[in-house]
Amino acid sequence: MTNVVLVGTLDTKGVEYGWLRERLLRAGVEVITVDTGIMNEPRVPADVPREAVARAAGTELSELRTAADRGAAVTTMARGAEATLLRLHAEGRLHGVLAIGGSGGTSIATRAMRALPLGVPKVMVSSMASGDVAPYVGSADITMMYSVVDIAGINSISAPVLTNAVAAVAGMAESFARSASESPRSALLGSGPRPLIAASMAGVTTIGVDAARERLTELGYEVLVFHVSGTGGRTLETLAGQGVFAGVLDLTLSELADDLCGGILTAGPDRLSAAGRAGIPQVVSLGALDMVKFGPMENLPERVRYRRVRVHNPSITVIRTTEAECAELGRRVAAKLRAATGPTAVCVPLRGLSTLGAPGGPYHDPDADGALFSALRDGLRGSAARIHDYDTHINDPEFGRAAADRLHSMIGARAAAA
């Protein structure tokens, strides 16, 4: 049996959810409706009523109604929807999720979707989907569909959009259910025959990371490469926190520089934390900490216009990090790695941190790099993390292979000690 969960406000969108339920049943899948409405009575019955959703969040629906605080109520029902979907998934009764809504409904449903494991089908039809969807999607594999018109009745525009959404989630759910039936773990990331390794990469560290990836593949791993674009780093952190990786090869940390200096590709302050918290073996380097990424040249902030500036592409402009900024980055990296609970090593490429920072390159700056290295060493002194110097550039294939071999050795030592 294939189950699709419909999650949404059955008071304001009840007619539309009833229409979706009927089409999903016609498509041959079973439907579980979860009501996240608050004030008005539901217009169609729910399999999981709103009272149960509120209790799953630790409160009573009557309390939310009495408080009459819409923002707080939306947050609470989103938390309850998350707990409800996780329960249904744990019970094997959830093979896909479909939701529709505006800003509030999208916020509630996507919070619940983000809590589900990677690979579980998630489709959100939203009037917000033509803009910045990062707050809704985060690092999850949510399929966002633009509703074109607002979700307000079934009409000649909404009907074909919602029909496509039904077909999409029904097909994905059937495929997911079939995979889960054939092998209970076949639909789960990290359940394949080869252990998973996460690797971080940017265009300016590609050669070195590719060499490491090829070496790890030779050693029997499957390597997932994450582009350090902000979202990429957040996704790496999320999956590391879920424990799906045997090891992390974090050779490119430019998102930390963006976080420090106000660049556009920050992954937030928690970058370089999850593997350490989870105790996963990690080999870290300092790739691309010699630059901060901003938008197009014409939009470059005045405060950095007179620094060492390079146009990376029409959409990205980079500036060289200063000696003071590099020292602070060294301290931040050290503080994060000191807190790691698992095996941790830092591979330091003494001859440069990116293609631009190679000897003879426009961002080659031994003093700034030296400030980074010195602050890192000071911050890790006395810790369990080990620093290994290499008289190479980060894009020397020899460096990438050495980092890969070091991670392999750490994973093997941990397995032997278990």
Secondary structure, DSSP 4 states (H G I P E B T S, - for coil): --EEEEEE-TTTSHHHHHHHHHHHHHTT-EEEEEE---SSPPSS--SB-HHHHHHHTTS-HHHHHHHT-HHHHHHHHHHHHHHHHHHHHHTT--SEEEEEESHHHHHHHHHHHHHSPTTS-EEEEETTTTS--HHHHTTS--EEEE-SS-SSS--TTHHHHHHHHHHHHHHHHHHHHHHHHH-TTTTSTT-SSS-EEEEEE-GGGHHHHHHHHHHHHHTT-EEEEEE-SSHHHHHHHHHHHTT--SEEEEEE-HHHHHHHHT-S----TTTT-HHHHHT--EEEEEETTTEEEES-GGG--GGGTTS-EEEEETTEEEEEPPHHHHHHHHHHHHHHHHT--S-EEEEEETT-SSSTTSTTSTT--HHHHHHHHHHHHHHHTTSS-EEEEESS-TT-HHHHHHHHHHHHHHHHHHHHH-
